[in-house]
Amino acid sequence: MSSFAHASAAVRPTVPDTSPASTDRRLGDVDALRSFALFGILIINIAFFATAYPWHGIEDPAFSSGLDQVVRWGVAMLFEMKFYLLFSFLFGYSFTLQFDSAARQGAAFVPRFLRRLAGLFVLGAAHAVLLFHGDILTTYAVLGLILLAVRGIRPRTALIAAGVLTGIVATFLLMSALSGSVFAPDAAASIAAGQQSTEVLRDTPGSVIAEHLRAMPQMLGALAVVQGPLAMAAFLVGLAAGKHRVLVDAARYPRALRTLQLVGYPIGLTGGLVLAATGGTTELNMFAVAVTALTAPLLGAAYIATLLQVFHSRSGQRLVAVLAPAGRMALSNYLGQSLICAIIFTGWGFGLIGHVSPLGAVLIAVAIFLAQLLVSAVWLGRYRYGPAEFCLRAVTNAEVPAWRRDPN
């Protein structure tokens, strides 16, 4: 048996379900979950577009009212360090779907996936330099190489490895907390740096690019120490879930879904409360981040369990129909969110950075996402893929795919 066949046997579930109804349900639920994750990521990212102070470990002093603090607490408790894990989980899960797609088409998976990662890296690098240096795509592209290398791992081993990675990150952060490490020890210096960065990002497109390049080493350090390993852990959980096809029909696991909710919400929300009480990911209290590293995956799992239960109700199918198109165009929408935010807040457009309150930023995020739901549905009524997905698919398959839908 060829190595490709060995890998295929390792990735596929023991009893695959390839019926049309099962496939439609699987893809619809995955796309809807991806859309939900996309919304959460926007809620987090827009706060870093609206003001540059958080990049320097301090909140914008211009917005310190009780309402501002309530909004920050809500975002930190419910969103921060949760939604990129959900997105990462879905990346790992989708890896198994891509493997199956290549097998059905008789295509060699490894070169196809390597081309996909290369295209993702290029898009991510451009995104980081031009629009938002908090980009996650380049990290996914690099971690995707590891995912490819361990694709034959057993689901149980993948879950153990994910737990070990999470434990290592949490231990490192706890040791840093015990040693007295702080992200921004000098408040006055942080305020001055935040003001300077805000002014630079408000200036011209050239100054925006220069600021992104200046801050890149700090961002890469955070990715290497915290976000990268935790994203890899989520990849592995998604890979394990994909091998068992757990999203094909959530009704098969009612007890597991209830358990995830009963455990995930109290523990995850408690961890989120600790993070919010210590300044969220802005101030990066090492102890709070360590606690969140351990508890955020549980809250993310509870979110997934709740949504899957909702999706499999009669009214939930209507929700899937609304959310799924944006999830099918997740790459285009992720890049589009940054483009819109860059035009609103930076020197690429109106330069409103530093002038929008936390609540205002959240409301803008909601408006952007609602617009993306509508635009995605209309777009996919005419085209098979979003623009970024079209480009990535062309690179992945080394051929130009059909883009327009057949009017018949």
Buried (B, 14 or more C-beta within 10 A) or exposed (E): EEEBEEBBEBBBBEEEEEEEEBEEBBBBBBBBBBBBBBBBBBBBBBBBBBBBBBBBBBBBEEBEEEEBBEBBBBBBBBBBBBBBBBBBBBBBBBBBBBBBEBBEEEBEBBEBBBBBBBBBBBBBBBBBBBBBBBBBBBBBBBBBEEBBEBBEBEBEEBBBBBBEBBEEBBEBBBEBBEEEEEBBEEEEEBBEBBBEBBBBBBBBEEBBBBBBEEBBEEBBEBBEBBBBBBBBBBBBBBBBBBBBBBBBBBEEBEEEBEBBBEBBBBBBBBBBBBBBEBBBBBBBBBBBBBBBBBBBBBBBBBBBBBBBBBBBEEEBBEBBEBBBBBBBBBBBBBBBBBBBBBBBBBBBBEBBBBBBBBBBBBBBBBEBBEEBBEBBBEBBEEBBBBBBBBBBBBBBBEEEEEBEEEEE
